[in-house]
Amino acid sequence: MTTTKRKKKSDKLKESLDAIRSELLELEEIEEPTEEQATRAGELLGEFDTAQEAYNEQVEHERRVDAVRAAATVPGSQERPPGEGPEFMRSRGNPYEELDRVRGANLMERTTVRDLRSRALYAVELAAETLTEDQQERVERLVRADRRGRMAQHLLLTGSDDYARAFESLLTNAGNPALLEDEEAVAYKLAEAHRRAMSLTDAAGGFLVPFTLDPTIILTNAGSANPFRQVSTIKTITTDTWNGVSSAGVTASWLGESEEVGDNSPNFAQPSIKPEKAAAWVQGSFEVLADSGFGAEVGPLLADAKDQLEATAFAVGNGTKKPKGVVTAVAAAAGSVVTSADTDTYAVGDVYAVEQALPPRHRLTGSPSWMANKTIINKTRQFDTSGGSSFWANLGMGQPEQLLGAPIYEASAMDGAIDTGAENYALLLGDFRNYYIVDRVGMTMVYEPLVKGASGKPTGEAGWFAYWRVGADVVNADAFRLLNIT
């Protein structure tokens, strides 16, 4: 029996680096590049620097892990001179050793942060049986992107086997930490101190979900028609608010000899997105919670509830105590709404009008995608009577892959029915890299030991209250066009 050797992460990063380099060199060969090509070349330079740094870091990480593996096979080779390599690498390569030092680490020291990040990357590698390859890659990106080491610290304090056992025990022993075994109790106390430090001014009850189960870290796309996390920009933070800088871009102009250049400086915006609190309630009888293996099932249950709730908010959320939906944000932006040609009528010309209205900057050099309710998608499919040769790609499939050359996704919370005399925001096209979803790391669970009925008497049930925080908003509405059938 033969097995396929799994490709190293560094090999994948090298392939991505080579692809960026190839595209960049092709653009540099063009003598008179268009504005879009020049903009793309600038973007590629930034992408290349980021990819190069990630590749170098991964190669160094794999070298160090290989050294640990080799040391484990040579008697006495675990001993190293003082100061050579991170502390955990001088032992047996266990990233979860001395977690009290992890909890109290000085995140202002670069050497300490490098150690934490190396530990965390190794911890993610050890979680290969629990996480999918895509999930592993996402968590690794989060660790590398956080230069202050907070993400690495969180993963280490919530990822050990001791903490996983503590978590399952707390789910089945009414959330009582006094019933934990020694190693479990130590892991719980360290994670609890970390949770309180993360909470800032927020509610400080309950305990953290292990990172391998935490849907604020391990993202899923199953369960509902929620495509937004697939195409949008995802920011994961350990603070209360995400603050960024955005711009619609720089405009170039032609100059005559000795003519003074005009002021082409872009207008910069400073978007700020505050994650809002969301919650899920899991309830069951004492017998069910005790006998059903609830500890192993809670992760998928919470992920599904989270996905269902966010699917609607990312589409049409009003931004008050919930994320602002992309439809809500674009509908309020001047110049981003395309009105249907005929009153209360959806026609094939409307599709072309939306596509044509999207600025070339976002249509040609961006990554535009369509979003629509399934009802609207099916109505659109009926416009093409030629079998998809010019309008749809793979018309006969259950869900066609592309519309006018751009991917199309089902967003079930968008308008499906065309109501007479009302605003019907039915079809959206845009570069969703300009829609930011901001996740605040850490889902927390609080135990409610005695659920009571309407009369105030116990029902023989207990429950778990899980809460997390997420925000979203559009940072550049000009990157979208929204059809209003009115």
Kinemage of the C-alpha trace (Angstrom):
@kinemage 1
@onewidth
@group {chain A} dominant
@subgroup {mainchain}
@vectorlist {calphas} color= white
{ca met a 1} P 0.000 0.000 0.000
{ca thr a 2} L 1.391 3.373 -0.984
{ca thr a 3} L 0.650 6.679 0.672
{ca thr a 4} L 0.851 10.158 -0.782
{ca lys a 5} L 3.340 12.378 0.982
{ca arg a 6} L 1.706 15.541 2.184
{ca lys a 7} L 3.149 18.669 0.626
{ca lys a 8} L 4.979 20.954 3.030
{ca lys a 9} L 3.456 24.320 3.835
{ca ser a 10} L 6.646 25.959 2.598
{ca asp a 11} L 6.199 24.317 -0.819
{ca lys a 12} L 2.702 25.786 -1.126
{ca leu a 13} L 3.942 29.214 -0.075
{ca lys a 14} L 6.766 28.916 -2.621
{ca glu a 15} L 4.239 28.163 -5.386
{ca ser a 16} L 2.222 31.229 -4.416
{ca leu a 17} L 5.395 33.334 -4.338
{ca asp a 18} L 6.408 32.129 -7.802
{ca ala a 19} L 2.940 32.902 -9.195
{ca ile a 20} L 3.078 36.474 -7.856
{ca arg a 21} L 6.600 36.940 -9.237
{ca ser a 22} L 5.566 35.629 -12.664
{ca glu a 23} L 2.541 37.931 -12.928
{ca leu a 24} L 4.560 40.920 -11.741
{ca leu a 25} L 7.346 40.331 -14.285
{ca glu a 26} L 4.788 40.013 -17.087
{ca leu a 27} L 3.294 43.379 -16.176
{ca glu a 28} L 6.735 44.980 -15.966
{ca glu a 29} L 7.417 43.887 -19.557
{ca ile a 30} L 4.536 46.041 -20.839
{ca glu a 31} L 5.940 49.293 -22.228
{ca glu a 32} L 2.781 51.392 -21.832
{ca pro a 33} L 0.669 49.776 -19.103
{ca thr a 34} L -2.915 50.843 -18.553
{ca glu a 35} L -3.980 52.455 -15.285
{ca glu a 36} L -5.413 49.133 -14.144
{ca gln a 37} L -2.206 47.265 -14.998
{ca ala a 38} L -0.090 49.827 -13.149
{ca thr a 39} L -2.359 49.558 -10.113
{ca arg a 40} L -2.162 45.777 -10.219
{ca ala a 41} L 1.637 45.910 -10.400
{ca gly a 42} L 1.682 48.022 -7.246
{ca glu a 43} L -0.614 45.562 -5.481
{ca leu a 44} L 1.625 42.654 -6.518
{ca leu a 45} L 4.686 44.322 -5.017
{ca gly a 46} L 2.962 44.438 -1.638
{ca glu a 47} L 1.684 40.859 -2.020
{ca phe a 48} L 5.190 39.688 -2.930
{ca asp a 49} L 6.744 41.205 0.194
{ca thr a 50} L 4.079 39.594 2.401
{ca ala a 51} L 4.398 36.205 0.664
{ca gln a 52} L 8.199 36.318 0.851
{ca glu a 53} L 8.097 36.989 4.592
{ca ala a 54} L 5.590 34.171 5.182
{ca tyr a 55} L 7.726 31.771 3.115
{ca asn a 56} L 10.937 32.612 4.973
{ca glu a 57} L 9.204 32.238 8.331
{ca gln a 58} L 7.692 28.869 7.377
{ca val a 59} L 11.040 27.524 6.120
{ca glu a 60} L 12.661 28.504 9.415
{ca his a 61} L 9.793 26.937 11.367
{ca glu a 62} L 10.086 23.641 9.462
{ca arg a 63} L 13.850 23.624 9.991
{ca arg a 64} L 13.421 23.971 13.729
{ca val a 65} L 10.706 21.319 13.909
{ca asp a 66} L 12.887 18.919 11.885
{ca ala a 67} L 15.683 19.559 14.369
{ca val a 68} L 13.367 18.619 17.242
{ca arg a 69} L 12.313 15.411 15.505
{ca ala a 70} L 15.911 14.496 14.789
{ca ala a 71} L 16.932 15.252 18.365
{ca ala a 72} L 14.320 12.828 19.694
{ca thr a 73} L 16.093 9.918 17.929
{ca val a 74} L 19.617 10.680 19.182
{ca pro a 75} L 20.351 9.971 22.887
{ca gly a 76} L 21.459 13.066 24.734
{ca ser a 77} L 20.874 15.340 21.768
{ca gln a 78} L 18.135 17.259 23.559
{ca glu a 79} L 20.763 19.178 25.498
{ca arg a 80} L 21.773 22.479 23.905
{ca pro a 81} L 24.016 25.299 25.014
{ca pro a 82} L 22.264 28.020 27.020
{ca gly a 83} L 20.606 30.635 24.847
{ca glu a 84} L 20.502 28.475 21.701
{ca gly a 85} L 16.959 28.347 20.330
{ca pro a 86} L 13.641 28.887 22.125
{ca glu a 87} L 13.236 27.317 25.553
{ca phe a 88} L 10.632 24.759 24.467
{ca met a 89} L 12.891 23.582 21.619
{ca arg a 90} L 15.574 22.708 24.159
{ca ser a 91} L 13.304 20.099 25.712
{ca arg a 92} L 11.226 17.500 23.903
{ca gly a 93} L 9.435 19.812 21.488
{ca asn a 94} L 6.167 20.078 23.403
{ca pro a 95} L 4.607 23.494 22.613
{ca tyr a 96} L 2.395 23.308 25.716
{ca glu a 97} L 5.201 23.117 28.278
{ca glu a 98} L 5.447 25.763 31.006
{ca leu a 99} L 2.169 27.457 30.111
{ca asp a 100} L 2.533 29.668 33.173
{ca arg a 101} L 5.379 31.359 31.292
{ca val a 102} L 3.163 31.633 28.224
{ca arg a 103} L 0.445 33.310 30.275
{ca gly a 104} L 2.882 35.786 31.833
{ca ala a 105} L 4.974 36.359 28.703
{ca asn a 106} L 6.182 39.887 27.980
{ca leu a 107} L 4.705 40.563 24.539
{ca met a 108} L 6.905 43.630 24.140
{ca glu a 109} L 10.013 41.432 23.737
{ca arg a 110} L 10.608 40.257 20.183
{ca thr a 111} L 12.437 37.101 21.226
{ca thr a 112} L 9.524 36.095 23.444
{ca val a 113} L 6.996 36.741 20.673
{ca arg a 114} L 9.062 34.659 18.207
{ca asp a 115} L 9.084 31.826 20.720
{ca leu a 116} L 5.318 32.021 21.218
{ca arg a 117} L 4.672 32.061 17.487
{ca ser a 118} L 6.965 29.063 16.925
{ca arg a 119} L 5.159 27.189 19.673
{ca ala a 120} L 1.751 28.087 18.226
{ca leu a 121} L 2.692 27.033 14.675
{ca tyr a 122} L 3.900 23.705 16.026
{ca ala a 123} L 0.682 23.342 18.040
{ca val a 124} L -1.361 23.865 14.870
{ca glu a 125} L 0.716 21.230 13.126
{ca leu a 126} L 0.019 18.788 15.964
{ca ala a 127} L -3.730 19.450 15.538
{ca ala a 128} L -3.737 17.950 12.029
{ca glu a 129} L -6.095 15.141 13.085
{ca thr a 130} L -8.646 17.648 14.387
{ca leu a 131} L -8.448 20.415 11.794
{ca thr a 132} L -8.822 20.277 8.039
{ca glu a 133} L -5.909 21.421 5.924
{ca asp a 134} L -7.719 24.658 5.057
{ca gln a 135} L -8.405 25.332 8.740
{ca gln a 136} L -4.764 24.709 9.604
{ca glu a 137} L -3.620 27.151 6.955
{ca arg a 138} L -6.032 29.806 8.186
{ca val a 139} L -4.890 29.509 11.804
{ca glu a 140} L -1.254 29.609 10.729
{ca arg a 141} L -1.941 32.846 8.826
{ca leu a 142} L -3.548 34.326 11.939
{ca val a 143} L -0.484 33.462 14.010
{ca arg a 144} L 1.914 34.988 11.494
{ca ala a 145} L -0.185 38.113 10.979
{ca asp a 146} L -0.281 38.958 14.698
{ca arg a 147} L 3.098 40.551 15.351
{ca arg a 148} L 2.384 41.070 19.046
{ca gly a 149} L 1.933 37.367 19.815
{ca arg a 150} L -1.582 37.631 21.273
{ca met a 151} L -3.014 35.068 18.861
{ca ala a 152} L -0.185 32.631 19.553
{ca gln a 153} L -0.719 33.060 23.285
{ca his a 154} L -4.451 32.371 22.920
{ca leu a 155} L -3.881 29.190 20.908
{ca leu a 156} L -1.355 27.816 23.369
{ca leu a 157} L -3.519 28.473 26.433
{ca thr a 158} L -6.644 26.925 24.899
{ca gly a 159} L -5.175 24.159 22.732
{ca ser a 160} L -3.497 21.682 25.071
{ca asp a 161} L -4.874 18.210 25.763
{ca asp a 162} L -5.203 19.183 29.426
{ca tyr a 163} L -7.405 22.154 28.553
{ca ala a 164} L -9.447 20.078 26.090
{ca arg a 165} L -10.145 17.548 28.860
{ca ala a 166} L -10.956 20.383 31.272
{ca phe a 167} L -13.411 21.837 28.762
{ca glu a 168} L -15.216 18.521 28.272
{ca ser a 169} L -15.294 17.966 32.027
{ca leu a 170} L -16.786 21.394 32.632
{ca leu a 171} L -19.509 20.656 30.082
{ca thr a 172} L -20.536 17.513 31.914
{ca asn a 173} L -19.965 18.486 35.571
{ca ala a 174} L -22.198 21.577 35.668
{ca gly a 175} L -19.295 23.911 34.945
{ca asn a 176} L -17.678 23.310 38.324
{ca pro a 177} L -13.874 23.759 38.092
{ca ala a 178} L -13.476 22.259 41.586
{ca leu a 179} L -14.125 18.823 40.042
{ca leu a 180} L -11.224 19.031 37.599
{ca glu a 181} L -8.147 16.854 37.942
{ca asp a 182} L -4.804 18.450 38.799
{ca glu a 183} L -3.427 19.006 35.267
{ca glu a 184} L -6.858 20.009 33.990
{ca ala a 185} L -7.299 22.491 36.847
{ca val a 186} L -3.947 24.123 36.115
{ca ala a 187} L -4.751 24.458 32.383
{ca tyr a 188} L -8.185 25.878 33.222
{ca lys a 189} L -6.806 28.487 35.638
{ca leu a 190} L -4.247 29.740 33.127
{ca ala a 191} L -6.848 29.983 30.352
{ca glu a 192} L -9.263 31.667 32.760
{ca ala a 193} L -6.672 34.320 33.638
{ca his a 194} L -6.085 34.835 29.913
{ca arg a 195} L -9.837 35.157 29.288
{ca arg a 196} L -10.225 37.805 31.955
{ca ala a 197} L -7.317 39.759 30.500
{ca met a 198} L -8.920 39.607 27.043
{ca ser a 199} L -12.376 40.613 28.217
{ca leu a 200} L -11.464 44.258 28.954
{ca thr a 201} L -14.795 45.953 29.761
{ca asp a 202} L -16.941 43.062 28.566
{ca ala a 203} L -18.865 40.538 30.631
{ca ala a 204} L -16.373 38.302 32.414
{ca gly a 205} L -18.241 35.046 33.006
{ca gly a 206} L -17.762 31.518 31.699
{ca phe a 207} L -14.763 29.883 30.067
{ca leu a 208} L -13.124 29.832 26.646
{ca val a 209} L -13.827 27.251 23.958
{ca pro a 210} L -10.633 25.367 22.862
{ca phe a 211} L -9.245 26.890 19.686
{ca thr a 212} L -9.778 23.671 17.722
{ca leu a 213} L -13.542 24.021 18.355
{ca asp a 214} L -13.844 27.809 18.433
{ca pro a 215} L -15.830 29.038 15.396
{ca thr a 216} L -14.334 32.527 15.789
{ca ile a 217} L -11.015 30.925 14.782
{ca ile a 218} L -11.940 27.738 12.922
{ca leu a 219} L -14.314 29.070 10.292
{ca thr a 220} L -16.877 26.888 8.530
{ca asn a 221} L -19.042 27.543 5.498
{ca ala a 222} L -21.509 24.704 5.932
{ca gly a 223} L -25.046 24.912 7.252
{ca ser a 224} L -26.595 27.903 5.505
{ca ala a 225} L -26.359 29.891 2.305
{ca asn a 226} L -23.661 32.141 3.766
{ca pro a 227} L -21.007 32.834 1.131
{ca phe a 228} L -19.679 36.041 2.639
{ca arg a 229} L -16.752 34.522 4.505
{ca gln a 230} L -15.600 32.864 1.274
{ca val a 231} L -15.127 36.102 -0.669
{ca ser a 232} L -14.812 38.938 1.879
{ca thr a 233} L -11.783 40.223 3.755
{ca ile a 234} L -11.583 38.593 7.189
{ca lys a 235} L -9.856 40.399 10.045
{ca thr a 236} L -9.285 38.584 13.330
{ca ile a 237} L -8.453 40.771 16.319
{ca thr a 238} L -7.734 40.424 20.017
{ca thr a 239} L -8.787 44.001 20.805
{ca asp a 240} L -12.171 45.726 21.040
{ca thr a 241} L -12.175 47.548 17.685
{ca trp a 242} L -10.555 47.198 14.268
{ca asn a 243} L -9.209 50.457 12.829
{ca gly a 244} L -7.939 50.665 9.265
{ca val a 245} L -7.197 52.945 6.344
{ca ser a 246} L -8.940 52.766 2.967
{ca ser a 247} L -8.838 54.717 -0.271
{ca ala a 248} L -10.660 54.650 -3.580
{ca gly a 249} L -7.226 54.824 -5.278
{ca val a 250} L -4.873 57.297 -6.947
{ca thr a 251} L -5.786 59.045 -10.209
{ca ala a 252} L -2.952 59.614 -12.712
{ca ser a 253} L -2.774 62.412 -15.318
{ca trp a 254} L -0.736 63.415 -18.386
{ca leu a 255} L 1.751 66.277 -18.165
{ca gly a 256} L 3.348 68.534 -20.709
{ca glu a 257} L 7.035 69.432 -20.581
{ca ser a 258} L 7.871 71.412 -17.401
{ca glu a 259} L 4.202 71.390 -16.405
{ca glu a 260} L 3.480 71.238 -12.684
{ca val a 261} L 1.932 67.991 -11.597
{ca gly a 262} L -1.593 68.179 -10.222
{ca asp a 263} L -2.614 67.053 -6.771
{ca asn a 264} L -3.543 63.426 -7.347
{ca ser a 265} L -3.423 62.526 -3.689
{ca pro a 266} L -6.177 60.072 -2.773
{ca asn a 267} L -8.711 60.775 -0.081
{ca phe a 268} L -8.043 58.387 2.741
{ca ala a 269} L -10.807 57.131 4.992
{ca gln a 270} L -10.291 55.646 8.418
{ca pro a 271} L -12.885 52.886 8.742
{ca ser a 272} L -13.517 51.567 12.216
{ca ile a 273} L -15.429 48.343 12.800
{ca lys a 274} L -16.560 47.343 16.273
{ca pro a 275} L -17.408 43.669 16.797
{ca glu a 276} L -20.873 43.273 18.311
{ca lys a 277} L -21.868 40.561 20.763
{ca ala a 278} L -23.893 37.583 19.552
{ca ala a 279} L -25.050 34.617 21.586
{ca ala a 280} L -26.390 31.080 21.278
{ca trp a 281} L -28.324 29.049 23.828
{ca val a 282} L -27.960 25.261 24.036
{ca gln a 283} L -30.478 23.564 26.314
{ca gly a 284} L -31.195 19.974 27.256
{ca ser a 285} L -32.466 17.723 29.998
{ca phe a 286} L -30.110 16.600 32.732
{ca glu a 287} L -30.223 13.104 31.229
{ca val a 288} L -29.372 14.265 27.705
{ca leu a 289} L -26.506 16.494 28.790
{ca ala a 290} L -25.064 13.706 30.922
{ca asp a 291} L -25.489 10.807 28.486
{ca ser a 292} L -25.224 12.202 24.958
{ca gly a 293} L -21.545 13.102 24.624
{ca phe a 294} L -22.481 16.769 24.522
{ca gly a 295} L -18.866 17.849 24.994
{ca ala a 296} L -17.897 16.391 21.616
{ca glu a 297} L -20.950 17.787 19.823
{ca val a 298} L -20.991 21.358 21.117
{ca gly a 299} L -18.455 22.640 18.579
{ca pro a 300} L -20.482 21.798 15.437
{ca leu a 301} L -23.708 22.911 17.156
{ca leu a 302} L -22.323 26.349 17.965
{ca ala a 303} L -20.672 26.718 14.568
{ca asp a 304} L -23.984 26.025 12.829
{ca ala a 305} L -25.904 28.480 15.041
{ca lys a 306} L -23.239 31.136 14.476
{ca asp a 307} L -23.288 30.605 10.725
{ca gln a 308} L -27.069 30.861 10.506
{ca leu a 309} L -27.138 34.101 12.493
{ca glu a 310} L -24.309 35.737 10.580
{ca ala a 311} L -25.694 34.816 7.150
{ca thr a 312} L -28.509 37.322 7.575
{ca ala a 313} L -26.425 40.019 9.269
{ca phe a 314} L -23.709 40.006 6.581
{ca ala a 315} L -26.380 40.528 3.934
{ca val a 316} L -28.864 42.990 5.455
{ca gly a 317} L -27.729 43.785 9.011
{ca asn a 318} L -28.445 47.406 9.952
{ca gly a 319} L -25.196 47.924 11.889
{ca thr a 320} L -26.961 48.622 15.194
{ca lys a 321} L -25.910 46.018 17.772
{ca lys a 322} L -25.073 43.742 14.848
{ca pro a 323} L -22.744 43.778 11.811
{ca lys a 324} L -23.653 46.086 8.934
{ca gly a 325} L -24.719 44.035 5.938
{ca val a 326} L -23.166 44.642 2.544
{ca val a 327} L -26.582 45.305 0.970
{ca thr a 328} L -27.423 47.836 3.696
{ca ala a 329} L -24.120 49.673 3.277
{ca val a 330} L -24.170 49.758 -0.522
{ca ala a 331} L -27.846 50.811 -0.692
{ca ala a 332} L -27.008 53.886 1.406
{ca ala a 333} L -24.032 54.928 -0.749
{ca ala a 334} L -24.462 57.543 -3.449
{ca gly a 335} L -23.917 56.210 -6.969
{ca ser a 336} L -23.812 52.535 -6.055
{ca val a 337} L -27.465 51.657 -6.754
{ca val a 338} L -28.703 50.754 -10.246
{ca thr a 339} L -32.468 51.110 -10.780
{ca ser a 340} L -34.337 48.555 -12.862
{ca ala a 341} L -35.339 49.682 -16.353
{ca asp a 342} L -39.027 48.893 -15.791
{ca thr a 343} L -41.113 49.383 -12.662
{ca asp a 344} L -41.341 46.263 -10.491
{ca thr a 345} L -39.912 44.189 -13.317
{ca tyr a 346} L -36.695 42.197 -13.428
{ca ala a 347} L -35.356 41.840 -16.973
{ca val a 348} L -32.208 40.625 -18.693
{ca gly a 349} L -31.123 44.194 -19.423
{ca asp a 350} L -30.892 44.884 -15.690
{ca val a 351} L -28.163 42.267 -15.317
{ca tyr a 352} L -26.063 43.898 -18.010
{ca ala a 353} L -26.742 47.344 -16.543
{ca val a 354} L -25.349 46.307 -13.160
{ca glu a 355} L -22.275 44.722 -14.718
{ca gln a 356} L -21.619 47.767 -16.879
{ca ala a 357} L -22.077 50.188 -13.969
{ca leu a 358} L -19.289 48.601 -11.915
{ca pro a 359} L -16.169 50.775 -12.407
{ca pro a 360} L -13.414 49.159 -14.523
{ca arg a 361} L -11.028 49.464 -11.574
{ca his a 362} L -13.113 46.848 -9.753
{ca arg a 363} L -14.547 44.989 -12.742
{ca leu a 364} L -11.314 44.322 -14.647
{ca thr a 365} L -8.527 44.240 -12.066
{ca gly a 366} L -10.543 43.333 -8.983
{ca ser a 367} L -12.244 40.090 -8.089
{ca pro a 368} L -15.965 40.811 -8.597
{ca ser a 369} L -18.632 38.343 -7.496
{ca trp a 370} L -22.422 38.265 -7.768
{ca met a 371} L -24.766 37.743 -4.824
{ca ala a 372} L -28.489 37.002 -5.031
{ca asn a 373} L -31.312 35.052 -3.455
{ca lys a 374} L -31.959 31.639 -5.017
{ca thr a 375} L -35.271 32.881 -6.430
{ca ile a 376} L -33.512 35.695 -8.283
{ca ile a 377} L -30.795 33.320 -9.468
{ca asn a 378} L -33.421 31.027 -10.962
{ca lys a 379} L -35.212 33.964 -12.618
{ca thr a 380} L -31.876 35.012 -14.088
{ca arg a 381} L -31.231 31.520 -15.403
{ca gln a 382} L -34.458 31.721 -17.374
{ca phe a 383} L -33.183 34.753 -19.301
{ca asp a 384} L -30.717 32.611 -21.232
{ca thr a 385} L -32.421 30.400 -23.809
{ca ser a 386} L -29.202 29.473 -25.614
{ca gly a 387} L -27.966 27.006 -23.009
{ca gly a 388} L -25.415 29.191 -21.266
{ca ser a 389} L -23.160 29.866 -24.254
{ca ser a 390} L -22.881 33.612 -23.641
{ca phe a 391} L -24.700 34.427 -20.414
{ca trp a 392} L -24.156 31.668 -17.866
{ca ala a 393} L -21.352 29.207 -17.305
{ca asn a 394} L -22.669 25.640 -16.863
{ca leu a 395} L -26.325 26.603 -17.022
{ca gly a 396} L -27.465 23.023 -16.521
{ca met a 397} L -25.804 22.650 -13.125
{ca gly a 398} L -27.767 22.908 -9.883
{ca gln a 399} L -25.929 26.159 -9.202
{ca pro a 400} L -24.180 27.752 -12.209
{ca glu a 401} L -20.645 28.803 -11.370
{ca gln a 402} L -20.485 32.126 -13.196
{ca leu a 403} L -22.676 34.900 -14.541
{ca leu a 404} L -21.119 37.103 -17.240
{ca gly a 405} L -17.721 35.736 -16.322
{ca ala a 406} L -17.902 36.412 -12.570
{ca pro a 407} L -18.631 33.874 -9.799
{ca ile a 408} L -22.166 33.900 -8.414
{ca tyr a 409} L -23.173 32.942 -4.879
{ca glu a 410} L -26.488 32.361 -3.196
{ca ala a 411} L -27.275 34.772 -0.356
{ca ser a 412} L -30.580 33.587 1.069
{ca ala a 413} L -31.193 36.739 3.143
{ca met a 414} L -31.312 39.010 0.083
{ca asp a 415} L -34.640 39.974 -1.515
{ca gly a 416} L -36.243 37.108 -3.395
{ca ala a 417} L -39.761 38.416 -3.945
{ca ile a 418} L -40.376 41.587 -5.958
{ca asp a 419} L -42.858 43.600 -3.913
{ca thr a 420} L -44.883 46.221 -5.751
{ca gly a 421} L -44.026 49.807 -4.827
{ca ala a 422} L -41.169 48.756 -2.522
{ca glu a 423} L -37.388 48.785 -2.650
{ca asn a 424} L -36.200 45.373 -3.876
{ca tyr a 425} L -32.426 45.068 -3.616
{ca ala a 426} L -32.200 41.834 -5.558
{ca leu a 427} L -28.825 41.568 -7.298
{ca leu a 428} L -25.377 42.625 -6.083
{ca leu a 429} L -22.061 42.705 -7.947
{ca gly a 430} L -18.821 43.840 -6.408
{ca asp a 431} L -15.288 43.220 -5.269
{ca phe a 432} L -15.972 41.741 -1.842
{ca arg a 433} L -12.415 42.339 -0.737
{ca asn a 434} L -13.880 45.725 0.194
{ca tyr a 435} L -16.338 44.150 2.643
{ca tyr a 436} L -14.576 43.532 5.947
{ca ile a 437} L -15.674 40.952 8.493
{ca val a 438} L -13.982 41.451 11.872
{ca asp a 439} L -13.893 38.546 14.328
{ca arg a 440} L -12.972 39.118 17.949
{ca val a 441} L -11.074 36.009 19.054
{ca gly a 442} L -12.575 33.849 21.749
{ca met a 443} L -15.983 32.236 22.154
{ca thr a 444} L -17.004 31.995 25.808
{ca met a 445} L -19.489 29.621 27.448
{ca val a 446} L -21.452 30.130 30.664
{ca tyr a 447} L -23.355 27.309 32.430
{ca glu a 448} L -26.954 27.735 33.627
{ca pro a 449} L -27.631 24.809 35.988
{ca leu a 450} L -31.390 25.176 36.401
{ca val a 451} L -33.726 26.193 33.591
{ca lys a 452} L -37.160 27.316 34.777
{ca gly a 453} L -40.493 27.282 32.998
{ca ala a 454} L -43.056 30.059 32.561
{ca ser a 455} L -44.332 29.583 36.120
{ca gly a 456} L -40.843 29.847 37.571
{ca lys a 457} L -40.533 26.151 38.445
{ca pro a 458} L -37.566 23.967 37.382
{ca thr a 459} L -37.988 21.962 34.186
{ca gly a 460} L -35.263 19.407 34.846
{ca glu a 461} L -33.087 21.012 32.217
{ca ala a 462} L -29.778 22.843 32.129
{ca gly a 463} L -28.266 25.028 29.448
{ca trp a 464} L -25.162 26.651 28.101
{ca phe a 465} L -24.994 30.293 27.051
{ca ala a 466} L -22.271 30.875 24.440
{ca tyr a 467} L -21.284 34.344 23.281
{ca trp a 468} L -18.832 35.782 20.781
{ca arg a 469} L -18.302 39.067 18.942
{ca val a 470} L -18.205 39.901 15.236
{ca gly a 471} L -18.585 43.078 13.172
{ca ala a 472} L -18.673 43.924 9.466
{ca asp a 473} L -18.912 46.889 7.102
{ca val a 474} L -18.063 48.063 3.589
{ca val a 475} L -14.844 50.093 3.418
{ca asn a 476} L -15.298 51.260 -0.204
{ca ala a 477} L -18.876 51.303 -1.542
{ca asp a 478} L -17.678 52.250 -5.041
{ca ala a 479} L -16.473 48.667 -5.425
{ca phe a 480} L -20.118 47.479 -5.550
{ca arg a 481} L -23.244 47.968 -7.654
{ca leu a 482} L -26.673 46.964 -6.372
{ca leu a 483} L -29.816 46.451 -8.469
{ca asn a 484} L -32.982 47.970 -7.028
{ca ile a 485} L -36.120 46.603 -8.734
{ca thr a 486} L -38.587 49.381 -8.018
